[in-house]
Amino acid sequence: MLGGTEFVGRAVAEAAVARGWEVTVFHRGRHEPPSGVRSLHGDRTAPDGLAALAAEPGGWDAVVDTWSAEPRAVLAAARLLRDRAARYAYVSSRSVYAWPWPTTGGPGAAVVEGAAADAGPTDYARDKRGGELAAAETFGADASLLVRAGLILGPYENVGRLPWWLNRIARGGPVLAPGPRELPVQFIDARDLAGWLLGALGRRLSGPYDLIGPPGHTTMGELLDTCVRVTGADAELRWTDPETVLAAGIEPWTQLPVWVAPESELYAAVHRTDVSRALATGLTCRPAAETVADTWRWLTSIGGVAPVRPDRTFQGLDPETEAKVLAAAGGVPGTTPEEGASGD
């Protein structure tokens, strides 16, 4: 496991240990690795940063890599491990697709241009695509697995999306809830991603797979209602129509995590993904309520402040903007502004 101490990598390492697999975790030593693994330290971006990995005797059945920066770091690791591992799984992203992202991706779908296996850091999409190329070119198409994940949530999240909603709702009071309440959304729990990935390695799957929960896995209403329930907060969800949210200059996805205005190009890209191939090859997804509850349990266990990756610029919605939109929209908790004004 290259990484293995944070979020997705940690979920994969913990799932592998739970299956009784022997797991070696190669990481920089910034975080404690999961229990039950063998730990090696090194910085893959530094000169001779793979020395501890190179000195390790023997080999592995599979390598899992979650790297998100310069592709050449994936290439260096893959080349080092080519004759010492049977398969290479690279956790990529649906961001590698050419815009607009296709509902049905996988083999043959158009991807971003300008990516290269030996490239330095560029942007997220080309870095991830370059990582894919590094894995596939080194291990070959039949021995490389490319996991093109969509929105990932769950315990240990280090991007800040679900933790932001949980902390905001835990503060209580009126909460700007972007509507419509029944809006279907897709995400995958990192632990479900890990379970599918390990099963795919065991089945010797190869090539690209889109990985996210099925369309309509949950709704914005269910997601935020569960946040209210698990936090026990005295919070009032003020459901606000998309037009009001957008007119206030609020950025979907970043300022209001998970949410994207329906019927937009971005909504189709992130919440209407066909994952029939993943479902047919063993993907199972736990209820959204379990993901929310487990994330809140983890978040409170570490004092309520989630770790945030330095290469992410997530901010959330500031209280001043939220208060202004709520004041302008009015309405009744649990309704849209139109419903609150109708008198019904």
NORPEMO-V290752 format. One record per backbone hydrogen bond with DSSP energy under -0.5 kcal/mol. NH is the residue of the N-H (numbers start at 0). CO is the residue of the C=O. E is the energy in kcal/mol with one decimal. If there is no record, write none. Layout:
BEGIN
NH_CO_E ; NH_CO_E
END
This chain:
BEGIN
1_63_-2.8 ; 2_0_-0.8 ; 2_25_-2.8 ; 3_1_-0.5 ; 6_155_-0.7 ; 8_5_-0.9 ; 9_5_-1.9 ; 10_6_-2.5 ; 11_7_-2.4 ; 12_8_-2.4 ; 13_9_-2.9 ; 14_10_-2.2 ; 15_11_-2.4 ; 16_12_-2.3 ; 17_13_-2.3 ; 18_14_-1.1 ; 19_16_-1.8 ; 20_15_-2.4 ; 22_20_-0.6 ; 24_37_-3.5 ; 25_0_-2.9 ; 25_23_-0.5 ; 26_24_-0.6 ; 26_39_-2.7 ; 33_3_-0.6 ; 36_33_-1.0 ; 37_22_-3.0 ; 39_24_-3.1 ; 41_26_-1.9 ; 43_41_-0.6 ; 45_42_-2.0 ; 48_45_-2.2 ; 50_47_-1.6 ; 53_49_-2.6 ; 54_50_-2.1 ; 55_52_-0.8 ; 59_83_-2.9 ; 62_86_-1.9 ; 64_88_-2.7 ; 65_1_-1.0 ; 71_118_-2.1 ; 72_69_-1.5 ; 73_69_-0.6 ; 73_70_-0.8 ; 74_70_-2.3 ; 75_71_-2.3 ; 76_72_-1.8 ; 77_73_-2.8 ; 78_74_-2.5 ; 79_75_-1.9 ; 80_76_-2.0 ; 81_77_-0.9 ; 83_80_-1.8 ; 84_80_-1.1 ; 85_59_-1.1 ; 86_60_-0.7 ; 87_142_-2.4 ; 88_62_-3.3 ; 89_87_-0.5 ; 89_144_-3.0 ; 90_64_-3.0 ; 90_88_-0.5 ; 91_89_-1.0 ; 91_146_-2.1 ; 93_148_-2.3 ; 95_92_-1.6 ; 96_93_-1.6 ; 97_109_-1.9 ; 104_102_-0.6 ; 108_105_-1.8 ; 111_95_-2.9 ; 118_115_-1.4 ; 126_122_-2.9 ; 127_123_-2.6 ; 128_124_-2.3 ; 129_125_-2.5 ; 130_126_-2.1 ; 131_127_-2.1 ; 132_128_-2.3 ; 133_129_-2.4 ; 134_130_-2.1 ; 135_131_-2.9 ; 136_132_-2.9 ; 137_133_-1.4 ; 138_134_-2.6 ; 139_135_-1.6 ; 142_139_-0.9 ; 143_140_-0.5 ; 144_87_-2.5 ; 145_206_-2.2 ; 146_89_-2.6 ; 146_144_-0.6 ; 147_145_-0.9 ; 147_208_-2.8 ; 148_91_-0.8 ; 148_146_-1.4 ; 149_210_-2.2 ; 152_187_-2.1 ; 156_153_-1.3 ; 163_159_-1.2 ; 164_160_-1.7 ; 165_161_-2.6 ; 166_162_-2.6 ; 167_163_-2.9 ; 168_164_-2.6 ; 169_165_-2.2 ; 170_166_-1.1 ; 170_167_-0.6 ; 171_168_-1.4 ; 172_233_-2.6 ; 174_235_-3.2 ; 176_174_-0.7 ; 176_237_-2.3 ; 177_175_-0.6 ; 178_239_-3.2 ; 182_179_-1.9 ; 184_217_-2.7 ; 187_150_-2.4 ; 189_152_-2.4 ; 191_188_-1.0 ; 192_188_-2.2 ; 193_189_-2.2 ; 194_190_-2.0 ; 195_191_-2.3 ; 196_192_-2.7 ; 197_193_-2.5 ; 198_194_-1.9 ; 199_195_-2.8 ; 200_196_-2.2 ; 201_197_-2.0 ; 202_198_-1.7 ; 203_200_-1.1 ; 204_199_-2.6 ; 206_143_-2.7 ; 208_145_-2.4 ; 210_147_-2.4 ; 212_186_-0.6 ; 216_213_-1.5 ; 217_184_-1.5 ; 219_182_-1.8 ; 220_180_-2.4 ; 222_218_-2.5 ; 223_219_-2.5 ; 224_220_-2.7 ; 225_221_-2.1 ; 226_222_-1.5 ; 227_223_-2.1 ; 228_224_-2.2 ; 229_225_-2.9 ; 230_226_-1.8 ; 231_227_-1.4 ; 232_227_-0.8 ; 234_232_-1.5 ; 235_172_-2.4 ; 236_234_-0.6 ; 237_174_-3.3 ; 237_235_-0.6 ; 238_236_-0.9 ; 238_334_-0.6 ; 239_176_-2.7 ; 243_240_-0.6 ; 244_240_-1.8 ; 245_241_-2.8 ; 246_242_-2.3 ; 247_243_-1.1 ; 248_245_-2.0 ; 249_244_-1.4 ; 251_249_-0.6 ; 252_255_-1.1 ; 252_258_-2.0 ; 253_251_-1.9 ; 254_250_-1.7 ; 255_250_-1.1 ; 257_252_-0.6 ; 258_255_-0.6 ; 258_256_-1.5 ; 263_260_-1.3 ; 267_263_-1.9 ; 268_264_-1.5 ; 269_265_-2.2 ; 270_266_-2.6 ; 271_267_-0.7 ; 273_102_-2.9 ; 274_272_-0.7 ; 278_274_-2.5 ; 279_275_-2.3 ; 280_276_-0.7 ; 280_277_-0.7 ; 281_278_-1.3 ; 282_277_-2.4 ; 289_286_-0.9 ; 290_286_-1.4 ; 291_287_-2.4 ; 292_288_-2.4 ; 293_289_-2.5 ; 294_290_-2.1 ; 295_291_-2.2 ; 296_292_-2.2 ; 297_293_-2.3 ; 298_294_-2.8 ; 299_295_-2.5 ; 300_296_-1.4 ; 301_297_-1.0 ; 301_298_-0.8 ; 302_299_-1.3 ; 303_298_-2.9 ; 305_303_-0.7 ; 308_157_-2.9 ; 311_308_-1.5 ; 315_253_-0.8 ; 316_254_-0.7 ; 321_317_-2.1 ; 322_318_-2.6 ; 323_319_-2.1 ; 324_320_-2.3 ; 325_321_-2.5 ; 326_322_-2.3 ; 327_323_-2.1 ; 328_324_-2.5 ; 329_325_-2.3 ; 333_236_-3.2 ; 334_331_-2.1 ; 339_335_-2.3 ; 340_336_-1.4 ; 341_337_-0.7 ; 341_338_-0.7 ; 342_338_-0.6
END
